[in-house]
Structures are given as structure tokens and as C-alpha cells.
Amino acid sequence: MAPDQPDAIPPAPDARRMLLSLPQAVVLLAPGQKISMANPAAEQFLGQSQRRLLGRSLVDVVALDDERLMQRVYESDAPITARQVDAHVLGQGSRRIDIATTPVMDAPGWMMVTLADSATVEPLGQSMPGDGDGRLRGPEVLAHEIKNPLAGIRGAAQLLARKVEGSDRALTILIADEVDRIAKLIDQMQTLSRRTADPVEPCNLHETIRRASTILSAAGAEDGKARIEEEFDPSLPPVLGSAHGLVQVLINLLSNAREATQATDNPRIIVRTRFVSGLQLHATDRGKAVRLPIEVRVSDNGPGIDPSVRDQIFEPFVTSKKTGQGLGLALVRKLVRDMNGRITHDRDEAAGWTHFRLHLPIATMGASLGGTGRSRRKSAQDAING
């Protein structure tokens, strides 16, 4: 008797049926950025039927608030993902979304676009009863469970260091240093996951910059590293922000600049402050634009960030450093966003300079009103928005 033959696999459904079945919102673009197809999830996301969407330009339906980012995302011929970006969706107003574009293989000019609300994705977290806002996030759980034993390990290493010598003593020091490194990493994760923002208040920007520079020097700046050059506009008014947060942001940016110029001949780091007009950030919680006329630019003449990660440098765990964790710039972005500010990066290849630009709102009379936390933040922002 012939052996049993396996059942034949039926032919796969066509690509169109599979696209229509996806739970993610997917839009197919024809050459020229024209919508050729939208699956049911995309119809629901955009609040428009496919019939009304067909033939329309994507930019008319989903316009990103950052025009430079929109140009990069919509016109690139390479896969690009942008998370937590503010966008104006036709007929719905402003939303914070995640957007990803992917060229269609062997079909020049055709593109697939995936859309999602940023608020629907809560990494490392889950709904838990008894928590203040209904969630107990992963980093907070990890911090609670890891920090206590870390302290015990460090204490044990210090006790051993008193009883051993030579190479064994060096090993105990290594243990203590690694414990400190892990604890610092956990602290950064906690900050990234924190829901509440520090209260904002009027801050002297130049004093904050000099404080960050002083802290770096006290931490043991090596001889021969680039000195920080100041190009300050003394007429600038106070900014609205968190003094502690600004110091942390500037320490990160200046520290990165020093590392970038270590192997550079004639290394230079320049911190420049100035007034810029016309820059605004859309405040999604109030539906109004926040003016950001104060710019801090941290520039260095190092080799720059690896081009392969430049577009994702503010994302967690993205780094080109051999020993980096990729959390420093993610933390910078969070702290700046908590102050209703904006952080950007660009590279001037012709001149050989890397620039990080921090834009902040001006402090007004409203910022000195009483109250702390959310109420104080709201009253200060009301004064800015008018």
C-alpha cells in the first residue's frame, strides 16, 4: 500500500485580501503619493471611506506638524518609522501618531504606509489594579525588584575589598563599578517611564548652561579635551522650564560633544543662545500652538553620528557607541517634551559640525503664579498661549 500523502496546501490568498484582513491601518500609495487603496482598519483610523480616499494625496489626509520630518517620511525611497509625532488628520484635527513607510518591492514609486495612534501602544506596561493612573509600568516593577539586591551586592563587594589585596581587590572594585552602572541604567529607565513632569518655572538659561558645564568639569574632565566656548545673547529673557531638567539635558548634550571630539584635531564645542522667530510647537492637549523663540545650540566639530542611526537617535536603545546603552538622548527628548520644548539634530558635512538645537518657551508673568505641579504648569502655559 502506498504511504499516506500529506494534504495539499491550498493556494495562498492574493495580496489584496491579505492587506484587507490586517488589523493595522495600512494605506497603499501609487507613484506621486496618491492613495490607491486603504484597508478597513485605515478607513476607521482616518474616519473616511476608501471611496473618499482614493486618488487623494496622502499629505492632504495626514499632514505631520514638522514639515521637515514630513518631507523625509513621505518622499524617502527607504523604509522610515517615526513615533509619537504630531499630525493633523483630515476632519479630526491634531493627533499624536506613529507612522511607518515601506517601499513596495519591485514596484518603483509605490509605497505602503502604516498608521497607529501613539496612545494605543504602551510598551513595558499593563493595566494593573490599585495603581494611581491604572497602570504599573514595567521599568517601575524592574526597578523595585532589582535595586534592593543591587545595594546588597555592592555592600558585599565593599566588605570583600577590605579583606583582599592585589588582583582580587581589583575584582571587587569591578563588581562595585558594574553595580553602579546598572543602577544608573535603571534610574534612566525610571525617568523615561515616569508619567508626571517636573513643575516649570522661570529659569535663567545662561546660569543653567554654566552649571551643567561646571558639573562636567568637577566630574573629572580630562586635559586636552575641547573647552566649551560660549556665544550667549545676554538680552534673552528667562525661559519656562525645569531648572533640574535643563541641567540634565545640557549635561547629556555637552558630555556627548566631548566624547565626539576626543579624537579630533583642534576639538571645539560651542554653546550658542539666540532668539528665533516663527517657531511653534503644537500643544495637543489644548489645541493651541506654543511659541518657542529661545534656541540653545550645542555644536561640536567631531566626526558626527553614524548615518545609519541619525534618524533614530532619540529613540531608546539606539546608539552608535560601543559602550552606550542608547538612553541618554531618549531621556533628553523626554525632559524637553515635559517642558513643552523641542530638540532637533542636524549635521553640516561641508563645515564638519554637528548641531543639537533646543527650543524653549519664554517665561511670562503667568509662570510666577502660585501652585505646583500640574496646576502651576497649566497657569504658566496659559500665559504663553494667551
C-alpha positions in Angstrom: 0.0 0.0 0.0 1.3 3.4 -0.9 2.3 5.7 2.1 -0.2 8.4 3.1 0.4 11.5 1.1 0.2 14.9 3.0 -2.8 17.0 2.2 -2.1 19.5 -0.5 -1.8 23.1 0.7 -4.4 25.3 -0.9 -3.2 28.4 -2.8 -2.5 31.5 -0.7 -5.0 34.3 -0.8 -4.0 37.2 -3.1 -2.1 40.2 -1.6 -5.2 42.4 -1.7 -7.2 40.1 0.5 -4.4 39.8 3.0 -4.0 43.6 3.1 -7.7 44.0 3.8 -7.5 41.5 6.6 -4.7 43.2 8.5 -5.7 44.7 11.9 -3.2 47.6 11.4 -4.2 50.7 9.4 -2.4 50.4 6.0 -2.6 52.7 3.1 -1.2 51.8 -0.3 0.3 54.8 -2.3 0.7 54.9 -6.0 3.5 57.0 -7.6 3.0 60.6 -6.8 1.9 59.9 -3.2 -1.7 59.2 -4.3 -3.8 56.9 -2.2 -4.6 53.7 -4.3 -6.0 51.6 -1.5 -6.9 51.8 2.2 -7.8 48.7 4.2 -10.8 48.7 6.6 -8.5 49.5 9.6 -7.2 52.6 7.8 -10.8 53.7 6.9 -11.6 53.5 10.6 -8.3 55.3 11.6 -8.8 58.1 9.2 -12.6 58.3 9.6 -13.0 58.2 5.7 -14.2 55.5 3.4 -11.9 54.1 0.8 -14.0 55.7 -1.9 -13.5 59.1 -0.5 -9.7 58.5 0.0 -8.9 57.1 -3.4 -6.8 59.4 -5.6 -6.2 61.9 -2.8 -2.6 62.9 -1.9 -1.5 61.5 1.5 -0.3 64.9 2.7 -3.9 66.2 2.3 -5.2 63.5 4.6 -2.4 63.1 7.2 -0.1 66.2 7.5 2.7 66.0 10.0 3.3 69.2 12.0 7.0 69.0 11.4 7.4 69.9 7.8 11.0 68.6 7.6 10.0 65.3 9.1 7.0 65.0 6.8 9.2 65.6 3.7 11.7 63.0 4.9 9.0 60.4 5.7 6.8 60.9 2.6 9.5 61.4 0.0 12.1 58.8 1.1 12.7 55.7 -1.0 13.8 53.8 2.1 11.8 52.4 5.0 11.3 55.0 7.7 9.5 54.9 11.0 8.5 57.9 13.1 6.9 57.5 16.5 4.9 59.9 18.6 4.7 62.7 16.0 2.1 65.3 16.0 -0.1 65.2 12.9 -3.2 66.9 11.5 -5.7 64.2 10.3 -8.3 65.4 7.8 -11.6 66.1 9.6 -10.2 65.1 13.0 -7.8 67.8 14.0 -4.5 67.1 15.7 -3.4 63.6 16.9 -0.2 62.0 18.0 0.6 59.1 15.8 3.2 56.5 14.8 3.8 56.3 11.0 5.9 53.9 9.0 6.6 53.9 5.3 7.9 50.9 3.3 8.6 50.9 -0.5 6.9 48.1 -2.4 9.4 45.6 -3.7 10.0 45.6 -7.5 7.4 48.4 -7.9 9.2 51.8 -8.1 7.2 54.7 -6.7 4.7 52.5 -4.8 4.7 52.8 -1.0 2.9 51.2 1.9 2.1 53.4 4.9 1.2 52.0 8.3 -0.6 54.3 10.8 -1.3 54.0 14.5 -2.2 56.2 17.5 0.8 56.5 19.8 -1.5 56.4 22.8 -2.6 52.8 21.9 0.9 51.5 22.4 2.1 51.2 26.0 5.5 49.4 25.9 6.6 47.5 29.0 3.4 48.2 30.8 0.0 46.7 31.5 -3.2 47.7 33.3 -3.0 46.9 37.0 -5.5 47.5 39.8 -4.6 49.8 42.6 -2.1 52.0 40.7 -2.6 55.7 40.6 -3.3 56.0 36.9 -4.5 52.5 36.3 -1.1 51.2 35.1 2.0 49.8 36.7 4.8 50.1 34.1 7.5 47.6 33.5 10.5 49.8 34.4 9.0 50.6 37.8 8.5 47.0 38.6 12.0 46.1 37.5 13.5 49.0 39.5 11.7 47.8 42.7 12.8 44.2 42.2 16.4 44.9 41.1 17.6 47.9 43.2 17.4 46.3 46.6 19.6 43.2 45.7 22.0 45.6 43.8 22.6 47.5 47.0 23.3 44.2 48.8 25.8 43.2 46.1 27.6 46.5 46.3 27.8 46.3 50.1 29.2 42.8 49.9 31.8 43.9 47.3 32.9 46.8 49.6 33.3 44.4 52.6 35.4 42.0 50.5 37.6 44.8 49.3 38.8 45.4 52.9 39.9 41.8 53.2 41.6 41.0 49.9 44.6 42.5 48.0 46.1 42.7 44.6 44.1 41.3 41.7 41.3 40.1 44.0 40.8 43.7 45.2 40.6 44.9 41.6 37.7 42.4 41.0 35.7 43.7 44.0 36.1 47.3 42.6 34.9 46.0 39.2 31.8 44.5 40.9 31.0 47.8 42.6 31.5 49.8 39.4 29.2 47.5 37.4 26.6 47.6 40.1 26.7 51.4 39.9 26.4 51.3 36.1 23.3 49.0 36.3 21.7 51.2 38.9 22.3 54.3 36.7 20.7 52.4 33.8 17.6 51.6 35.9 17.4 55.3 37.0 17.3 56.3 33.4 14.6 53.7 32.6 12.5 55.0 35.5 12.8 58.6 34.3 11.8 57.6 30.8 8.7 55.8 32.1 7.6 58.5 34.5 4.2 59.9 33.8 4.4 63.1 35.8 6.6 66.1 34.7 8.6 68.4 37.0 7.0 71.8 37.7 8.0 74.5 35.3 9.2 77.9 36.4 11.2 80.9 35.0 14.9 79.8 34.5 18.0 81.8 33.7 19.2 79.9 30.7 22.8 81.0 30.8 23.2 80.1 34.5 21.8 76.7 33.7 24.3 76.1 30.9 27.2 77.2 33.1 26.0 75.0 36.0 26.0 72.0 33.6 29.5 72.9 32.4 30.7 73.2 36.0 29.3 69.8 36.9 31.0 68.2 34.0 34.4 69.8 34.9 34.0 68.7 38.5 33.3 65.1 37.4 36.9 64.9 36.0 37.2 66.5 32.6 40.5 65.3 31.0 43.2 67.6 30.0 43.3 68.2 26.2 39.5 67.9 25.7 37.7 70.7 24.0 36.8 73.7 26.2 33.2 74.9 26.0 33.0 78.2 24.1 30.1 80.5 24.9 28.2 82.6 22.3 25.4 83.9 24.5 22.8 86.6 23.8 22.7 88.5 27.1 19.4 90.1 26.2 17.4 86.8 26.3 14.6 86.7 28.9 14.1 83.7 31.3 12.8 80.5 29.8 9.9 78.5 31.1 11.2 75.1 32.2 12.5 72.9 34.9 16.0 74.0 36.1 16.9 70.5 37.1 15.7 69.1 33.8 17.6 71.7 31.8 20.8 70.9 33.7 20.4 67.2 32.9 19.6 67.9 29.2 22.7 70.1 28.9 25.0 67.7 30.8 24.0 64.9 28.3 24.5 67.1 25.2 27.8 68.6 26.4 29.1 65.2 27.5 28.2 63.7 24.1 30.0 66.6 22.4 33.2 66.0 24.5 33.2 62.3 23.6 32.7 63.1 19.9 35.7 65.4 19.8 38.2 63.2 21.7 40.0 62.1 18.6 39.6 65.3 16.7 42.4 67.7 16.0 41.7 71.1 17.4 38.5 70.0 19.1 35.8 72.7 19.6 32.5 72.8 21.4 30.3 75.9 21.1 27.1 76.6 23.0 25.1 79.4 21.4 21.9 81.0 22.6 19.7 83.2 20.4 16.2 84.4 19.7 14.4 82.8 16.8 11.1 83.9 15.4 8.3 81.9 13.9 9.0 78.5 15.5 5.9 76.9 17.2 5.0 73.6 18.8 1.5 72.3 18.6 0.2 71.6 22.1 -2.2 68.6 21.5 -3.7 68.8 25.0 -5.0 72.4 24.4 -5.3 72.6 20.7 -3.1 75.7 20.5 0.4 76.5 19.3 3.2 77.2 21.8 5.8 79.7 20.7 9.4 78.5 21.1 11.5 81.6 20.4 14.6 80.7 22.5 17.2 78.5 21.0 20.2 76.8 22.6 22.6 75.2 20.1 25.3 72.8 21.2 27.8 72.3 18.4 30.9 70.2 18.1 33.4 69.5 15.3 33.6 65.8 15.8 33.0 63.2 13.1 29.3 63.2 13.7 26.8 60.4 14.4 26.8 57.3 12.3 24.4 58.0 9.4 22.7 54.6 9.9 21.2 55.7 13.2 20.9 59.5 12.7 17.1 59.3 12.1 16.6 57.3 15.3 19.0 58.8 17.8 16.2 60.0 20.1 14.7 56.5 20.3 15.5 54.3 23.3 18.4 51.8 22.9 19.6 53.4 19.7 23.3 54.2 19.8 26.5 54.1 17.7 28.7 53.9 20.8 30.4 50.6 21.6 29.7 51.0 25.3 26.5 53.1 25.2 23.0 52.0 26.3 21.2 54.3 23.9 19.1 56.0 26.7 20.8 59.4 27.0 19.2 61.2 24.1 15.9 59.4 24.7 16.0 60.9 28.2 16.9 64.3 26.7 13.9 64.2 24.4 11.5 63.3 27.2 12.8 66.0 29.5 12.5 68.6 26.8 9.0 67.5 25.9 8.0 67.7 29.5 8.9 71.4 29.3 6.8 71.8 26.1 10.1 72.3 24.2 11.6 70.7 21.1 15.0 69.1 20.5 16.4 68.5 16.9 19.7 67.3 15.4 21.4 68.1 12.1 24.8 67.6 10.6 26.7 70.1 8.4 29.0 67.9 6.5 30.6 70.7 4.5 31.7 72.6 7.6 32.2 69.5 9.7 29.9 70.4 12.6 27.2 68.5 14.4 24.4 70.7 15.9 21.8 69.9 18.6 19.2 72.6 18.8 17.0 73.0 21.9 13.9 75.3 21.6 12.1 76.6 24.6 9.2 78.9 25.5 9.7 82.3 27.2 8.7 82.6 30.9 5.9 85.2 31.4 4.1 86.7 34.3 1.8 83.7 34.4 4.8 81.5 35.3 5.1 83.1 38.7 1.6 82.3 39.8 1.2 80.1 42.9 0.7 76.4 42.8 2.9 73.5 41.9 2.9 70.5 39.6 0.1 70.3 37.0 -1.8 73.4 38.1 1.3 75.6 38.1 2.3 74.2 34.7 -1.1 74.9 33.3 -1.3 78.5 34.5 2.2 79.2 33.1 1.3 77.7 29.7 -2.0 79.7 29.7 0.1 82.9 29.9 2.2 81.8 26.9 -0.7 80.8 24.7 -2.7 83.9 25.6 
